[in-house]
Amino acid sequence: MEFLELLNKIFLKDGGWLTILNGLWVTVQISALSLLLGTLFGALLCFLRVGNFKPLKVAAQIYISIIRGSPVLMLLMLLFYGVFARTGISPLLVAVITFSMHTGAHVAELLRSALMALDKGQVEAARTLGFSKFQAFKLVTLPQLVKIAKPVYQSTVVNLIQWTSVVGYVTITDLTRVINNIASRTMQPMITITGGMIIYLAISYLVYGIFNLTERRRKVSA
Amino acid sequence: MKFKKIAKILLSCVMAGALFAGCGGGDKPAPKADDANKTGGKIQLGMIAHLNATEQKMDEIFAQIEESEKVPLTKYTVKFYDSLNLMQMGIESGSVDEISVYDSVAKYIVANNEKYEFVNDKELKVFNDNFCFAVRKDDAQLKADLDKAIEEMKADGSLDKLVKEYITDVDKDKVPPAVELPMTEGAQSIKVGVTGDLPPLDYVNADGKPAGFNTALLAEVAKRSGKNIEIVDIDSGARAAALSSGKIDVIFWAIVPNGDKMPRDIDKPEGVELTTPYFKDDVEHLKLKK
């Protein structure tokens, strides 16, 4: 029972679990907000990237390649300690901006690859049948786009949650930071970090579960 | 199909379990003596990476000290870790044989984790380092204020009292509570970065509040200098960036050698000033119990 006592000391005693929950909440907040903003931003980027207006197209292309080709921690440090250093905006906001920028680039690329997988002829056929541009997009392109992009999007979501584990560098106390603090205080890094990993794993599986649920519902309705 | 899935998950759990048990190294008789022989009798030693000094520079300094002090430092092969946590994982997984920590920290580790014991090496006693605050160079006023507060505390013995209360006389199971920092309306406020990485000097309590000797010291400094002190929890890797960008004004436990064996400024980053030391500690080595 010594091991259980140890677990109790590490994860539960003196409100330790509350601190862990607080850290988890911060991680969830950052992830959820960044996902929302990042997806919207990514859709916009993708729109520019496949559009016909040359300067914006090139700009989007450059942006995507820079962001996708560099570690998110560098971007975070650069924004927090460089660009926004004197403005005094909260670290949480900077983190959300950073991860939105990062997720945006990834979402833009995954949407573009899904678009490329679609058959162009279908839209052309719809257009000749008298559908407007918007109708053709809404009724023909979008449903197929969602279906193709979904599995990749799912892993982007899970990746995003894991990327947020670096926010300790910008004075945010997220789940990883809490776990590290506990490991230092209790002098039991192996067990503590394994515990932290299990929590992250649980979140990832929760995300997969939610995606699975929507899949099943669609099958039922179809 | 279902069964296959379950079997797969079980198998991966078992593998993960085996992996972690291996890393724990608790019951595995690691052939450490043989390892030492293989590497030419050298002992693998883990150290916490410095704020600024590079590994090459540290190697040079070690060689110099060995020359002048006749301490056999080159019997160690040093590996640098970013934090105490990682260093502990390093020794528990067997990638180093001994870890080098401060006396107070070593006592804390031994008290909290029964796997560790002291390496009684009297030769190491010649080293002791001083702990001090680090501020930006252009913050001369702040440095002066901090120096003054520390000198005052040294003079009237309250610094020794704090050391006693928070470092030497701490019970294993009774953690001193986090100290409330006094807040004065309208006073100048400074941000101090703590890492939670170096108990009993600097750690974060179970309720998520920074605690330990450093915070107690800060409360005293705040009282004496009439400043409002705001504690910011920050990853130790980002301390220098945070200080130089002005996100925080003071960083803790910048470490300065006593000046007799190592040059005082070996680890001083550019554009940073160090205050009067507030605490002095010896170096100890720890190893895992056989």
Interface residues (C-beta under 8 A of the other chain):
Chain A: K13 D14 G15 G16 L18 T19 N22 M77 F80 Y81 G82 A85 R86 G168 Y169 V170 T171 T173 R177 V178 N180 N181 I182 A183 S184 R185 T186 M187 Q188 P189 M190 I193 T194
Chain B: F20 C23 G24 S83 L84 N85 L86 Q88 M89 E92 Y108 I109 N112 N113 G193 G196 D197 L198 P199 Y203 V204 N205 A206 D207 G208 V232 D233 I234 D235 G237 A238 A241 A242 S244 S245 G246 K247 I248
